[in-house]
């Protein structure tokens, strides 16, 4: 039945109760947020290398080959293995050192210099490039195993009488959890 003025429902009275906000709980002052966990030296270093990468991919790639010995205010101590001498020269050469130190200084908010301690290369933790290469290799092995063991692939091979010789992982960067299909970049 329509109201006298043509509405389907009669006009409501002024809001009260929850519609007016009377039933909302009192605002509790927010407690101080717990302090953010301090980043590890490796996380700080990775962020610094990414800052350099945004300006110079070549210098960042060579910087990532260095093993981080120490990260101190105003100083980054790196060790390069003998087989990484090209990268060492790229970072510490005349134009490379100035560019990299300038970018590191911008990242850390203070002048930062690079100090080399190649004697520590054997005992220093793996470089970012080495860690990334290991992660890629582990991902490729995991992908290879999951593809070879997939029931649909096995059934197709059995029906067609084929075999898998090589599986090439085309994706570059994963953003999803291990085993998910979430990929950040398309195959290229």
CNS distance restraints for C-alpha pairs under 8 A (distance, minus, plus):
assign (resid   1 and name CA) (resid   8 and name CA) 6.85 0.50 0.50
assign (resid   2 and name CA) (resid   6 and name CA) 5.93 0.50 0.50
assign (resid   2 and name CA) (resid   7 and name CA) 5.63 0.50 0.50
assign (resid   2 and name CA) (resid   8 and name CA) 4.49 0.50 0.50
assign (resid   2 and name CA) (resid   9 and name CA) 6.44 0.50 0.50
assign (resid   2 and name CA) (resid  10 and name CA) 7.88 0.50 0.50
assign (resid   3 and name CA) (resid   7 and name CA) 5.16 0.50 0.50
assign (resid   3 and name CA) (resid   8 and name CA) 5.98 0.50 0.50
assign (resid   3 and name CA) (resid   9 and name CA) 6.18 0.50 0.50
assign (resid   3 and name CA) (resid  10 and name CA) 5.61 0.50 0.50
assign (resid  15 and name CA) (resid  19 and name CA) 5.49 0.50 0.50
assign (resid  15 and name CA) (resid  20 and name CA) 5.52 0.50 0.50
assign (resid  16 and name CA) (resid  20 and name CA) 4.92 0.50 0.50
assign (resid  16 and name CA) (resid  21 and name CA) 7.73 0.50 0.50
assign (resid  16 and name CA) (resid  22 and name CA) 7.23 0.50 0.50
assign (resid  17 and name CA) (resid  21 and name CA) 6.47 0.50 0.50
assign (resid  17 and name CA) (resid  22 and name CA) 5.12 0.50 0.50
assign (resid  17 and name CA) (resid  23 and name CA) 5.95 0.50 0.50
assign (resid  18 and name CA) (resid  22 and name CA) 5.39 0.50 0.50
assign (resid  18 and name CA) (resid  23 and name CA) 4.88 0.50 0.50
assign (resid  18 and name CA) (resid  24 and name CA) 6.80 0.50 0.50
assign (resid  39 and name CA) (resid  43 and name CA) 5.82 0.50 0.50
assign (resid  39 and name CA) (resid  44 and name CA) 6.38 0.50 0.50
assign (resid  40 and name CA) (resid  44 and name CA) 6.32 0.50 0.50
assign (resid  41 and name CA) (resid  45 and name CA) 6.00 0.50 0.50
assign (resid  41 and name CA) (resid  71 and name CA) 6.59 0.50 0.50
assign (resid  42 and name CA) (resid  46 and name CA) 6.01 0.50 0.50
assign (resid  42 and name CA) (resid  68 and name CA) 7.87 0.50 0.50
assign (resid  43 and name CA) (resid  47 and name CA) 6.19 0.50 0.50
assign (resid  44 and name CA) (resid  48 and name CA) 6.20 0.50 0.50
assign (resid  45 and name CA) (resid  49 and name CA) 6.19 0.50 0.50
assign (resid  45 and name CA) (resid  68 and name CA) 7.87 0.50 0.50
assign (resid  45 and name CA) (resid  71 and name CA) 7.74 0.50 0.50
assign (resid  46 and name CA) (resid  50 and name CA) 6.23 0.50 0.50
assign (resid  46 and name CA) (resid 128 and name CA) 7.22 0.50 0.50
assign (resid  47 and name CA) (resid  51 and name CA) 6.30 0.50 0.50
assign (resid  48 and name CA) (resid  52 and name CA) 6.42 0.50 0.50
assign (resid  48 and name CA) (resid 104 and name CA) 6.37 0.50 0.50
assign (resid  48 and name CA) (resid 107 and name CA) 6.10 0.50 0.50
assign (resid  48 and name CA) (resid 108 and name CA) 7.66 0.50 0.50
assign (resid  49 and name CA) (resid  53 and name CA) 6.06 0.50 0.50
assign (resid  49 and name CA) (resid  60 and name CA) 5.64 0.50 0.50
assign (resid  49 and name CA) (resid  63 and name CA) 6.85 0.50 0.50
assign (resid  49 and name CA) (resid  64 and name CA) 6.70 0.50 0.50
assign (resid  50 and name CA) (resid  54 and name CA) 6.29 0.50 0.50
assign (resid  50 and name CA) (resid  60 and name CA) 7.15 0.50 0.50
assign (resid  51 and name CA) (resid  55 and name CA) 7.07 0.50 0.50
assign (resid  51 and name CA) (resid 103 and name CA) 7.16 0.50 0.50
assign (resid  51 and name CA) (resid 104 and name CA) 7.63 0.50 0.50
assign (resid  51 and name CA) (resid 107 and name CA) 6.54 0.50 0.50
assign (resid  52 and name CA) (resid  56 and name CA) 5.87 0.50 0.50
assign (resid  52 and name CA) (resid  57 and name CA) 7.23 0.50 0.50
assign (resid  52 and name CA) (resid  59 and name CA) 7.09 0.50 0.50
assign (resid  52 and name CA) (resid  60 and name CA) 5.43 0.50 0.50
assign (resid  52 and name CA) (resid 100 and name CA) 6.90 0.50 0.50
assign (resid  52 and name CA) (resid 103 and name CA) 5.80 0.50 0.50
assign (resid  52 and name CA) (resid 104 and name CA) 6.97 0.50 0.50
assign (resid  53 and name CA) (resid  57 and name CA) 4.48 0.50 0.50
assign (resid  53 and name CA) (resid  58 and name CA) 7.58 0.50 0.50
assign (resid  53 and name CA) (resid  59 and name CA) 7.15 0.50 0.50
assign (resid  53 and name CA) (resid  60 and name CA) 4.80 0.50 0.50
assign (resid  53 and name CA) (resid  61 and name CA) 7.56 0.50 0.50
assign (resid  55 and name CA) (resid 103 and name CA) 7.97 0.50 0.50
assign (resid  56 and name CA) (resid  60 and name CA) 6.23 0.50 0.50
assign (resid  57 and name CA) (resid  61 and name CA) 6.04 0.50 0.50
assign (resid  58 and name CA) (resid  62 and name CA) 6.45 0.50 0.50
assign (resid  59 and name CA) (resid  63 and name CA) 5.98 0.50 0.50
assign (resid  59 and name CA) (resid  90 and name CA) 6.68 0.50 0.50
assign (resid  59 and name CA) (resid  91 and name CA) 6.24 0.50 0.50
assign (resid  59 and name CA) (resid  96 and name CA) 7.10 0.50 0.50
assign (resid  59 and name CA) (resid 100 and name CA) 6.95 0.50 0.50
assign (resid  60 and name CA) (resid  64 and name CA) 5.99 0.50 0.50
assign (resid  61 and name CA) (resid  65 and name CA) 6.65 0.50 0.50
assign (resid  61 and name CA) (resid  87 and name CA) 7.90 0.50 0.50
assign (resid  61 and name CA) (resid 129 and name CA) 7.72 0.50 0.50
assign (resid  62 and name CA) (resid  66 and name CA) 7.09 0.50 0.50
assign (resid  62 and name CA) (resid  87 and name CA) 4.44 0.50 0.50
assign (resid  62 and name CA) (resid  88 and name CA) 6.91 0.50 0.50
assign (resid  62 and name CA) (resid  90 and name CA) 6.44 0.50 0.50
assign (resid  62 and name CA) (resid  91 and name CA) 6.32 0.50 0.50
assign (resid  63 and name CA) (resid  87 and name CA) 7.10 0.50 0.50
assign (resid  63 and name CA) (resid  88 and name CA) 7.85 0.50 0.50
assign (resid  63 and name CA) (resid  91 and name CA) 6.32 0.50 0.50
assign (resid  64 and name CA) (resid 127 and name CA) 6.21 0.50 0.50
assign (resid  64 and name CA) (resid 128 and name CA) 5.15 0.50 0.50
assign (resid  64 and name CA) (resid 129 and name CA) 5.27 0.50 0.50
assign (resid  65 and name CA) (resid  80 and name CA) 7.13 0.50 0.50
assign (resid  65 and name CA) (resid  84 and name CA) 7.00 0.50 0.50
assign (resid  65 and name CA) (resid  87 and name CA) 6.68 0.50 0.50
assign (resid  65 and name CA) (resid 127 and name CA) 5.54 0.50 0.50
assign (resid  65 and name CA) (resid 128 and name CA) 6.53 0.50 0.50
assign (resid  65 and name CA) (resid 129 and name CA) 5.32 0.50 0.50
assign (resid  65 and name CA) (resid 130 and name CA) 7.23 0.50 0.50
assign (resid  66 and name CA) (resid  78 and name CA) 5.61 0.50 0.50
assign (resid  66 and name CA) (resid  79 and name CA) 5.58 0.50 0.50
assign (resid  66 and name CA) (resid  80 and name CA) 4.98 0.50 0.50
assign (resid  66 and name CA) (resid  81 and name CA) 7.78 0.50 0.50
assign (resid  66 and name CA) (resid  84 and name CA) 7.96 0.50 0.50
assign (resid  66 and name CA) (resid  87 and name CA) 7.80 0.50 0.50
assign (resid  66 and name CA) (resid  88 and name CA) 7.37 0.50 0.50
assign (resid  66 and name CA) (resid 127 and name CA) 5.57 0.50 0.50
assign (resid  66 and name CA) (resid 128 and name CA) 7.71 0.50 0.50
assign (resid  67 and name CA) (resid  78 and name CA) 5.42 0.50 0.50
assign (resid  67 and name CA) (resid  79 and name CA) 5.03 0.50 0.50
assign (resid  67 and name CA) (resid  80 and name CA) 6.14 0.50 0.50
assign (resid  67 and name CA) (resid 121 and name CA) 6.63 0.50 0.50
assign (resid  67 and name CA) (resid 124 and name CA) 6.08 0.50 0.50
assign (resid  67 and name CA) (resid 125 and name CA) 6.23 0.50 0.50
assign (resid  67 and name CA) (resid 126 and name CA) 5.78 0.50 0.50
assign (resid  67 and name CA) (resid 127 and name CA) 4.30 0.50 0.50
assign (resid  67 and name CA) (resid 128 and name CA) 7.47 0.50 0.50
assign (resid  68 and name CA) (resid  76 and name CA) 7.59 0.50 0.50
assign (resid  68 and name CA) (resid  77 and name CA) 6.22 0.50 0.50
assign (resid  68 and name CA) (resid  78 and name CA) 4.82 0.50 0.50
assign (resid  68 and name CA) (resid  79 and name CA) 6.56 0.50 0.50
assign (resid  68 and name CA) (resid 124 and name CA) 6.65 0.50 0.50
assign (resid  68 and name CA) (resid 125 and name CA) 6.79 0.50 0.50
assign (resid  68 and name CA) (resid 126 and name CA) 7.86 0.50 0.50
assign (resid  68 and name CA) (resid 127 and name CA) 6.65 0.50 0.50
assign (resid  69 and name CA) (resid  76 and name CA) 7.91 0.50 0.50
assign (resid  69 and name CA) (resid  77 and name CA) 5.28 0.50 0.50
assign (resid  69 and name CA) (resid  78 and name CA) 5.34 0.50 0.50
assign (resid  69 and name CA) (resid  79 and name CA) 6.53 0.50 0.50
assign (resid  69 and name CA) (resid 117 and name CA) 7.72 0.50 0.50
assign (resid  69 and name CA) (resid 120 and name CA) 7.11 0.50 0.50
assign (resid  69 and name CA) (resid 124 and name CA) 5.63 0.50 0.50
assign (resid  69 and name CA) (resid 125 and name CA) 7.44 0.50 0.50
assign (resid  70 and name CA) (resid  76 and name CA) 6.09 0.50 0.50
assign (resid  70 and name CA) (resid  77 and name CA) 4.96 0.50 0.50
assign (resid  70 and name CA) (resid  78 and name CA) 7.16 0.50 0.50
assign (resid  71 and name CA) (resid  75 and name CA) 6.24 0.50 0.50
assign (resid  71 and name CA) (resid  76 and name CA) 4.84 0.50 0.50
assign (resid  71 and name CA) (resid  77 and name CA) 6.29 0.50 0.50
assign (resid  72 and name CA) (resid  76 and name CA) 6.23 0.50 0.50
assign (resid  73 and name CA) (resid 110 and name CA) 8.00 0.50 0.50
assign (resid  73 and name CA) (resid 112 and name CA) 7.49 0.50 0.50
assign (resid  74 and name CA) (resid 105 and name CA) 7.70 0.50 0.50
assign (resid  74 and name CA) (resid 108 and name CA) 7.97 0.50 0.50
assign (resid  74 and name CA) (resid 110 and name CA) 6.32 0.50 0.50
assign (resid  74 and name CA) (resid 111 and name CA) 5.69 0.50 0.50
assign (resid  74 and name CA) (resid 112 and name CA) 4.08 0.50 0.50
assign (resid  74 and name CA) (resid 113 and name CA) 6.21 0.50 0.50
assign (resid  75 and name CA) (resid 112 and name CA) 5.11 0.50 0.50
assign (resid  75 and name CA) (resid 113 and name CA) 4.97 0.50 0.50
assign (resid  75 and name CA) (resid 114 and name CA) 5.97 0.50 0.50
assign (resid  75 and name CA) (resid 115 and name CA) 6.91 0.50 0.50
assign (resid  76 and name CA) (resid 112 and name CA) 7.09 0.50 0.50
assign (resid  76 and name CA) (resid 113 and name CA) 6.29 0.50 0.50
assign (resid  76 and name CA) (resid 114 and name CA) 5.00 0.50 0.50
assign (resid  76 and name CA) (resid 115 and name CA) 6.04 0.50 0.50
assign (resid  77 and name CA) (resid 114 and name CA) 6.02 0.50 0.50
assign (resid  77 and name CA) (resid 115 and name CA) 4.68 0.50 0.50
assign (resid  77 and name CA) (resid 116 and name CA) 5.67 0.50 0.50
assign (resid  77 and name CA) (resid 117 and name CA) 6.63 0.50 0.50
assign (resid  78 and name CA) (resid 114 and name CA) 7.22 0.50 0.50
assign (resid  78 and name CA) (resid 115 and name CA) 6.28 0.50 0.50
assign (resid  78 and name CA) (resid 116 and name CA) 5.07 0.50 0.50
assign (resid  78 and name CA) (resid 117 and name CA) 5.98 0.50 0.50
assign (resid  78 and name CA) (resid 118 and name CA) 7.30 0.50 0.50
assign (resid  79 and name CA) (resid 116 and name CA) 5.72 0.50 0.50
assign (resid  79 and name CA) (resid 117 and name CA) 4.98 0.50 0.50
assign (resid  79 and name CA) (resid 118 and name CA) 4.26 0.50 0.50
assign (resid  79 and name CA) (resid 119 and name CA) 7.11 0.50 0.50
assign (resid  79 and name CA) (resid 120 and name CA) 5.99 0.50 0.50
assign (resid  79 and name CA) (resid 121 and name CA) 4.86 0.50 0.50
assign (resid  79 and name CA) (resid 124 and name CA) 7.41 0.50 0.50
assign (resid  80 and name CA) (resid  84 and name CA) 5.90 0.50 0.50
assign (resid  80 and name CA) (resid  85 and name CA) 6.90 0.50 0.50
assign (resid  80 and name CA) (resid  88 and name CA) 6.27 0.50 0.50
assign (resid  80 and name CA) (resid 116 and name CA) 7.90 0.50 0.50
assign (resid  80 and name CA) (resid 117 and name CA) 7.86 0.50 0.50
assign (resid  80 and name CA) (resid 118 and name CA) 5.47 0.50 0.50
assign (resid  80 and name CA) (resid 121 and name CA) 5.86 0.50 0.50
assign (resid  81 and name CA) (resid  85 and name CA) 7.09 0.50 0.50
assign (resid  81 and name CA) (resid 118 and name CA) 6.83 0.50 0.50
assign (resid  81 and name CA) (resid 121 and name CA) 5.61 0.50 0.50
assign (resid  81 and name CA) (resid 122 and name CA) 7.59 0.50 0.50
assign (resid  84 and name CA) (resid  88 and name CA) 6.29 0.50 0.50
assign (resid  85 and name CA) (resid  89 and name CA) 6.13 0.50 0.50
assign (resid  86 and name CA) (resid  90 and name CA) 6.22 0.50 0.50
assign (resid  87 and name CA) (resid  91 and name CA) 6.26 0.50 0.50
assign (resid  88 and name CA) (resid  92 and name CA) 6.01 0.50 0.50
assign (resid  89 and name CA) (resid  93 and name CA) 5.11 0.50 0.50
assign (resid  90 and name CA) (resid  96 and name CA) 5.74 0.50 0.50
assign (resid  90 and name CA) (resid  97 and name CA) 7.94 0.50 0.50
assign (resid  91 and name CA) (resid  96 and name CA) 4.95 0.50 0.50
assign (resid  91 and name CA) (resid  97 and name CA) 5.43 0.50 0.50
assign (resid  91 and name CA) (resid 100 and name CA) 6.86 0.50 0.50
assign (resid  92 and name CA) (resid  96 and name CA) 5.72 0.50 0.50
assign (resid  92 and name CA) (resid  97 and name CA) 4.59 0.50 0.50
assign (resid  92 and name CA) (resid 114 and name CA) 7.94 0.50 0.50
assign (resid  93 and name CA) (resid  97 and name CA) 5.71 0.50 0.50
assign (resid  94 and name CA) (resid  98 and name CA) 6.94 0.50 0.50
assign (resid  95 and name CA) (resid  99 and name CA) 6.32 0.50 0.50
assign (resid  96 and name CA) (resid 100 and name CA) 5.97 0.50 0.50
assign (resid  97 and name CA) (resid 101 and name CA) 5.84 0.50 0.50
assign (resid  97 and name CA) (resid 114 and name CA) 7.63 0.50 0.50
assign (resid  98 and name CA) (resid 102 and name CA) 6.03 0.50 0.50
assign (resid  99 and name CA) (resid 103 and name CA) 6.31 0.50 0.50
assign (resid 100 and name CA) (resid 104 and name CA) 6.06 0.50 0.50
assign (resid 101 and name CA) (resid 105 and name CA) 5.93 0.50 0.50
assign (resid 101 and name CA) (resid 111 and name CA) 7.48 0.50 0.50
assign (resid 101 and name CA) (resid 112 and name CA) 5.77 0.50 0.50
assign (resid 101 and name CA) (resid 113 and name CA) 5.51 0.50 0.50
assign (resid 101 and name CA) (resid 114 and name CA) 6.74 0.50 0.50
assign (resid 102 and name CA) (resid 106 and name CA) 6.30 0.50 0.50
assign (resid 102 and name CA) (resid 111 and name CA) 7.29 0.50 0.50
assign (resid 102 and name CA) (resid 112 and name CA) 7.42 0.50 0.50
assign (resid 103 and name CA) (resid 107 and name CA) 6.25 0.50 0.50
assign (resid 104 and name CA) (resid 108 and name CA) 6.09 0.50 0.50
assign (resid 104 and name CA) (resid 111 and name CA) 7.68 0.50 0.50
assign (resid 104 and name CA) (resid 112 and name CA) 6.04 0.50 0.50
assign (resid 104 and name CA) (resid 113 and name CA) 7.98 0.50 0.50
assign (resid 105 and name CA) (resid 109 and name CA) 5.59 0.50 0.50
assign (resid 105 and name CA) (resid 110 and name CA) 4.98 0.50 0.50
assign (resid 105 and name CA) (resid 111 and name CA) 4.48 0.50 0.50
assign (resid 105 and name CA) (resid 112 and name CA) 4.78 0.50 0.50
assign (resid 105 and name CA) (resid 113 and name CA) 7.89 0.50 0.50
assign (resid 106 and name CA) (resid 110 and name CA) 6.75 0.50 0.50
assign (resid 106 and name CA) (resid 111 and name CA) 7.62 0.50 0.50
assign (resid 108 and name CA) (resid 112 and name CA) 7.48 0.50 0.50
assign (resid 117 and name CA) (resid 121 and name CA) 7.43 0.50 0.50
assign (resid 120 and name CA) (resid 124 and name CA) 5.74 0.50 0.50
assign (resid 126 and name CA) (resid 130 and name CA) 5.92 0.50 0.50
assign (resid 126 and name CA) (resid 131 and name CA) 6.37 0.50 0.50
assign (resid 127 and name CA) (resid 131 and name CA) 6.24 0.50 0.50
assign (resid 128 and name CA) (resid 132 and name CA) 6.05 0.50 0.50
assign (resid 129 and name CA) (resid 133 and name CA) 6.08 0.50 0.50
assign (resid 130 and name CA) (resid 134 and name CA) 6.21 0.50 0.50
assign (resid 131 and name CA) (resid 135 and name CA) 6.22 0.50 0.50
assign (resid 132 and name CA) (resid 136 and name CA) 6.14 0.50 0.50
assign (resid 133 and name CA) (resid 137 and name CA) 6.13 0.50 0.50
assign (resid 134 and name CA) (resid 138 and name CA) 6.10 0.50 0.50
assign (resid 135 and name CA) (resid 139 and name CA) 6.09 0.50 0.50
assign (resid 136 and name CA) (resid 140 and name CA) 6.17 0.50 0.50
assign (resid 137 and name CA) (resid 141 and name CA) 6.25 0.50 0.50
assign (resid 138 and name CA) (resid 142 and name CA) 6.09 0.50 0.50
assign (resid 139 and name CA) (resid 143 and name CA) 5.99 0.50 0.50
assign (resid 140 and name CA) (resid 144 and name CA) 5.97 0.50 0.50
assign (resid 140 and name CA) (resid 169 and name CA) 6.35 0.50 0.50
assign (resid 141 and name CA) (resid 145 and name CA) 6.17 0.50 0.50
assign (resid 142 and name CA) (resid 146 and name CA) 6.17 0.50 0.50
assign (resid 143 and name CA) (resid 147 and name CA) 6.04 0.50 0.50
assign (resid 143 and name CA) (resid 169 and name CA) 7.46 0.50 0.50
assign (resid 144 and name CA) (resid 148 and name CA) 6.09 0.50 0.50
assign (resid 144 and name CA) (resid 167 and name CA) 6.19 0.50 0.50
assign (resid 145 and name CA) (resid 149 and name CA) 6.00 0.50 0.50
assign (resid 146 and name CA) (resid 150 and name CA) 5.89 0.50 0.50
assign (resid 147 and name CA) (resid 153 and name CA) 7.04 0.50 0.50
assign (resid 148 and name CA) (resid 153 and name CA) 6.85 0.50 0.50
assign (resid 148 and name CA) (resid 154 and name CA) 7.03 0.50 0.50
assign (resid 148 and name CA) (resid 164 and name CA) 7.60 0.50 0.50
assign (resid 149 and name CA) (resid 153 and name CA) 7.44 0.50 0.50
assign (resid 149 and name CA) (resid 154 and name CA) 6.78 0.50 0.50
assign (resid 150 and name CA) (resid 154 and name CA) 6.20 0.50 0.50
assign (resid 151 and name CA) (resid 155 and name CA) 5.99 0.50 0.50
assign (resid 152 and name CA) (resid 156 and name CA) 6.12 0.50 0.50
assign (resid 153 and name CA) (resid 157 and name CA) 6.14 0.50 0.50
assign (resid 154 and name CA) (resid 158 and name CA) 6.09 0.50 0.50
assign (resid 155 and name CA) (resid 159 and name CA) 6.09 0.50 0.50
assign (resid 156 and name CA) (resid 160 and name CA) 5.92 0.50 0.50
assign (resid 157 and name CA) (resid 161 and name CA) 5.40 0.50 0.50
assign (resid 157 and name CA) (resid 162 and name CA) 4.77 0.50 0.50
assign (resid 157 and name CA) (resid 163 and name CA) 5.98 0.50 0.50
assign (resid 157 and name CA) (resid 164 and name CA) 8.00 0.50 0.50
assign (resid 158 and name CA) (resid 162 and name CA) 6.77 0.50 0.50
assign (resid 170 and name CA) (resid 187 and name CA) 5.14 0.50 0.50
assign (resid 170 and name CA) (resid 188 and name CA) 7.08 0.50 0.50
assign (resid 171 and name CA) (resid 183 and name CA) 7.06 0.50 0.50
assign (resid 171 and name CA) (resid 185 and name CA) 6.78 0.50 0.50
assign (resid 171 and name CA) (resid 186 and name CA) 6.40 0.50 0.50
assign (resid 171 and name CA) (resid 187 and name CA) 4.93 0.50 0.50
assign (resid 171 and name CA) (resid 188 and name CA) 7.68 0.50 0.50
assign (resid 172 and name CA) (resid 184 and name CA) 7.73 0.50 0.50
assign (resid 172 and name CA) (resid 185 and name CA) 6.25 0.50 0.50
assign (resid 172 and name CA) (resid 186 and name CA) 7.58 0.50 0.50
assign (resid 172 and name CA) (resid 187 and name CA) 6.81 0.50 0.50
assign (resid 173 and name CA) (resid 183 and name CA) 6.45 0.50 0.50
assign (resid 173 and name CA) (resid 184 and name CA) 5.66 0.50 0.50
assign (resid 173 and name CA) (resid 185 and name CA) 6.18 0.50 0.50
assign (resid 174 and name CA) (resid 182 and name CA) 6.52 0.50 0.50
assign (resid 174 and name CA) (resid 183 and name CA) 4.83 0.50 0.50
assign (resid 174 and name CA) (resid 184 and name CA) 5.62 0.50 0.50
assign (resid 174 and name CA) (resid 185 and name CA) 7.86 0.50 0.50
assign (resid 175 and name CA) (resid 182 and name CA) 6.12 0.50 0.50
assign (resid 175 and name CA) (resid 183 and name CA) 5.89 0.50 0.50
assign (resid 175 and name CA) (resid 184 and name CA) 5.78 0.50 0.50
assign (resid 176 and name CA) (resid 180 and name CA) 5.75 0.50 0.50
assign (resid 176 and name CA) (resid 181 and name CA) 6.99 0.50 0.50
assign (resid 176 and name CA) (resid 182 and name CA) 4.86 0.50 0.50
assign (resid 176 and name CA) (resid 183 and name CA) 6.83 0.50 0.50
assign (resid 177 and name CA) (resid 182 and name CA) 7.81 0.50 0.50
